[in-house]
Amino acid sequence: MAQERAGAALFKGNPITLIGPELKPGDKAPDFTLNKSLLETVSLKDFAGKIKLISVVPSIDTGVCDAQTRRFNEEAAKLGDKVVVLTVSVDLPFAQARWCGAAGVDRVVMLSDYRDNNFGKAYGVLIKEFALDYRAVFVIDENDTIRYVEYVREMTEHPNYDAALAAVRELL
């Protein structure tokens, strides 16, 4: 049974439970299987040799998630080929593709955790109460070691973009 971290985060000031471990810098990044489309899946090894900035959002159709994804899309253009920016949510791949087309987002790789929430459980971001992935940012080096982690304390708030981007730049 997966670890439950009661009160590990807040939603509008109310405690919620996150399922999975609390990852820390220095930990080996857990593998995952995420859907890039309905039929195409990817795992951590598909991004081997790259610095990975993983931006986790509860749903792309909410204001903060929209802004977070747009911001990291803009920044992705400045980070170069050694870096891949992934956005993970439980939104269906169809919804992610539709949103990207409407928003003009083309540098972030959108990945869906809808099928079995294995990313959410492995990275400690699955919200027990909502079956959504919690807002977080992970920076993983080219050897798949976690170098930066932010589990945003209040789900409705933005992550610390500058700190996450600084962590990526330190690895370049």
Sequence and secondary structure as in RCSB ss.txt:
>XXXX:A:sequence
MAQERAGAALFKGNPITLIGPELKPGDKAPDFTLNKSLLETVSLKDFAGKIKLISVVPSIDTGVCDAQTRRFNEE
AAKLGDKVVVLTVSVDLPFAQARWCGAAGVDRVVMLSDYRDNNFGKAYGVLIKEFALDYRAVFVIDENDTIRYVE
YVREMTEHPNYDAALAAVRELL
>XXXX:A:secstr
   EEEEEEEETTEEEEEES    TTSB    EEESSSS EEEGGGGTTSEEEEEE S TTSHHHHHHHHHHHHH
HHHH TTEEEEEEESS HHHHHHHHHHHT  SSEEEE TTT HHHHHHT EETTTSSB  EEEEE TTSBEEEEE
E SBTTS   HHHHHHHHHHH 
